Amino acid sequence: MSGMKRGEFITLLGGAAAWPFAARAQQATMPVIGFVNPGSPDAPLVAGFRKGLNEAGYVESQNVTVEYYWLEGKYDRLPSVMTDLVRRRVGVIATPGSNPAALAAKAATTTIPIVFGVGADPVKLDLVTSLARPGSNATGINLFVADMSAKRLGLLHDLVPKATRIAVLVNPDNTSTAEAARRDMPEAARALGVTIEVLNASTSREIEAAFAVLVRNRADALFVAADGFLNSRRVQFATLATRHGVPSAYSQRAVVEAGGLMSYGTDNLDVLRQVGVYTGQILKGAKPADLPVLQSTKFEFVINLQTARALGLEVPPQLLASADEVIE
């Protein structure tokens, strides 16, 4: 009798000991995605990415592992993060919404697939040979930031017609985007008959300092250039712009939801969804070289009416009518 009990006991023990091992083995065989973003942790972005992965048949921590790297604006960390991901041979490196992250990934590997979301022409950035046939280990989505910048400056001018001096804030650590803004914005400003002053900020303290400068120089409005880190400082921007009474334009609706005046740019959640879909397709065996670079076609113009009222702005009816969303 006792022999049988002992046998049962051994089987149970064996089962208990084997179970965590089996779970570990399953995790070890799950593909790993390295998700690298220059901003602060952002739940909506993650939700958009997961939605795309799900569409491609992947569910996080069930049949795929996602490791998130939020750099909090520290672009200088990119090379070491990429080196580490390459050394560990992750399945895919996803760099949605960041030129520097995409370039760092490309510099680190010619074999591990990269799915990017970039605001500049990926051919000019040397990420792909052509949009239709990337021909390399990278593909993704092109966001047309330059074309949007001129349009966004025009919308800000329509919203604040009396503004003649506009401060343009760029992140110098995001070289390609900062250079594009310095190159394209003066022409867009001239066409509207406004003057611009370009200011730099790559940390939250520098954002505060930039506000001090634009207030001192009596800027009538602020235009924040698209950048992963600057986008992620939405509460800080909304707070400072409200405190100083500065009408501000952003590239992402999230800042307007936090209290910013207006945004015009790509639908970020849609971009992240598409990056997720491509990431999943590659895990299933698709080659980045064969997946055409997608062009982001969903643009959103969002106005915060409450902020407009607080700034004493009369929003023209035709501008309200052209907005994709009005936040009351």
N, C-alpha and C positions, 0 to 999 in steps of 0.2 A: 504494500500500500504506500508506504513512505517513498519507495522507489519511484512510483508513478508521480507522486507529488514533486519529487526532486526533478524529474524529467520535465514536468510542466514549468517549473520554476526556471530551469535552464532555457527553455524555449522562449519564455517571456522575456528573460534578460536579453537573450540573443535578439529578439524582435526590437526591444527598446534601444539596444545599442546600435542596431543596424539602421533604425529609422532616421536619426539625424544624419547619418552618413549618406543614406539614399537622397535625402533632401539636399545635402551639400553637393553631391555628385550631379544632381539635376541642375542646381544653380551654376555649377562649373561648366556645364555644357550649354547653358543659355547664352545666346549672343549678347555682347555688351555694346551699348552705344555711349560714346562720349559726347555730351551736350555742352557746348561751351558758349557762354554769353558774357559780354563785357559789363553788364549791368548788375543790379541787385536782384535777389530771388523774386520771381514774378509769376504768381499763380495763373493768371490768364494765359500767359505765353505757354506755360507747361500744359495747360488744358488744351490749347490749340494743337500743340505737338502730339499729345496723347491721342487726340481725336483722329489725326492723320494716321498714326501708327495703328490704331484700331481698325480704320478703314482698310489697311493693308494686311490685317489679320494678326496683329501683335498687341498683346496686353501686358503692360509693364508689370514686372515681378511674377508674371505667370509663364510667359515664354520669351521674355526679353528683359534685360537689366539696363536701366538708364542711369548713368552717373552724371550728375549735374555739376558744372563748374561755373559759379557766378563770380566774376572777377572784381566786382565793385569798382570798376573804373581803372583797375591796375593792369593796363595793357602790357606792361613789361613782364607780366607773369605768363603771357601767352606761349613763348617758346618752351618754357619748362613743362607747362601743362601738356603741350602737344608731344614733346619728347617722351613724356611718361605714357601717354595714350598709345603712341606708336610702339614703344618698348613692350607694352602689354598686349599688343596686337588686337586692339578692340575691333569689333565688326564694322562699325561706321563712326565717323566723326561728323557731328551735326553742328554747323555754325550759323544758325539763322540770325539775320539782321546785323551782321558785323563784317565789314571789309577786312579789318585787321585780323580777326579770328580766322577767316577763310584763307588769307595770305599766309598766316603762321602755320596753318594745317598743311597747306600746299608745300611750304618750305620744309616741313618735317617728314613728309612721305609722298612717294609717287605710286604707292601700291594700295594703301588702305583707302577705301572709298570715303569721299567727303561730300556732304550735302550742304550747300551754302544758301544764304539769303544775302545778297549784296546790293548796295545802293549805287554802284557804278557799273559800267559795262564790263562783264566778266572776261570778255576777250581782251580789252585794254588792260585789265588787271592781270592778264596772263594766266587766268585760272583754267580757261578752256580755249580750244583752237577755233571753234565756231559754236554759235548758239544751237544750231540744229543737230550738230554732231560734236559734242564736247571733246571726244577723242582723248580723254585723260581719266584720271581717277576722281575727277570732281564734276559735279553738276548741281543744279539747284534752281534758284529763282532770282530774277533781276528786278529791282524795285524802282528804277528810274527816279532817283532822288533829285538829279539836276533839273529835269523838266518840272518836277513838282515844286521845287524851291521858288522859281519865278512865279508860278501860279499862286503859291501860298503867299508870297510877298504882295501880289496883286489883291488877293482876298483881304489881307490885313489892311491894305490901303483903302479898300472899299468900306471896310468896317470902321476905320479911323481916318476919314478923308483929310482931317486937319494935320495929321502926322507928317512932318517934313524931315525929321531926324530919326532914323531907326538904328538901334543897336543890333548887331548880328553876333550871336554868341556861337563860337565853334569850339570843339575839343581838339587841341593841337595834337594829342596822342593818336587821334584817328586821322592819320595823315591824308589819305586819299579824299576823304569827305571834307576835311578842313580846306585842303587845296582847291577842291571843286567849288566850295562856297566862296573862297577868296577870289576865284577866277570868274565865276558866273554872276555873283550877286551885284557887283557894281553896275553891270550892264542892265540887269533887271531893274535896279534902282533908278538909273538914268531914264529909262523908258517911262517910269512912273513920276519922274520929277522929284524924287526924294534923295536925301544923302544918307549914306550908311557909315557906321563906325564898327569895325570888326573887333570883338573882344574874345579873349581866350579863357577857357576854364576846363580843367581836367580833374578837379576834386570838388567836394561840396563846399570847402572853404573858399575855393576860387570862384565858385558860383556866387557866393555871398559878396566877395570882393568886386565881382563884375557888376552886380546890382548897385553897389556903392558908386562905382565909376559912372554908370549910365545915368544914375540919379543926379550926380554932380554935374555931368555934361548935358543935363536937361534933354535926354532922349525922349521922344514922344511915344515910342513903342519899342518892343523887343521881339526879335525873330530868333528862335533857337534852332540852330542847324541840326539835322537828323544825326543822332549818335546813340549807340546802345546805352552808354553810361548816362548821358544827359537825359535820355528818355526815362530812365529808371528813377530819376530824382524828381518825380512829378509833384510830390507833396511839397518839397522844398520850393520848387518853382512857383506853384500856385500860391503858397504862403507869402513869398517875397514879392511877387507881382501884385498881390492884393494889398499888402502892407504899404508898398510904395506907389500904388495906383498906376501901375504900368500895364497898358494893353499888350498882351503877348500872344505870339503865334507859335505853334508846335507842330511836329510831324506826326504825333500820335494822339489819338482820341483819349487815351487814359489820363493824360495831363488835364484835358478839358473836363473829364469826369471828376477830377480832383479839385477843379476850380479855376483852371486856366481859361482864357477867353475863347480861343479858337484853335482848331487843328485842321490841317489838310495833309493827307498822306495815304499810303497804302493801308488796306485793312490788314493789320498785323496778325490777327488771329487766323485769317485765311492763309497768309504767308506761312505761318507756323504749321498749319494743317497740311499744306502742300509739302513742306520740308519733311513732315512726319510720314506722309504717303511715300515719297521717294525713298526715305530711309528704310521703310518696311519692304518696299519692292526690291531694294538692293540686298537686304538680308535674305530675301527669298531667292536671290540669284541673278537679278538684273544687273547689268554692267553700267556704271556711271557714264562711260564713254558713249553708250547708246541711248541714254535718256536725255532728250533735248532740254535745254535751259528754258524754264517757263518764264513768261513775262507777266508780272503782276498787273492785273487789269482792274482790280477793285480799289477805287480811290474813295475816300470819305472826307466830306467837309462837315465839321461838327462845330457848333457854336454853343457856348454857355450863356444863356440869356440873363441869368441871375448876375453873373460876373459883368456882363455888358451894362446892366442897369446900375450896378455898384460903381462902375467907372463913369457913369453918366453918358453912355453912348446910346444914340438912337440907331437901332439896326434897321437899315432900309428893307422894306417889305420884300423886294425882289431878291435880296440876299438871303433873307429868311427862307424864302421859297426854294432857293437853290441849295440850301443845306440838306445833307443826308440825314442829319439828326440835330434837333434843338434840345438842349438840356435846360429845363426850366429851373 
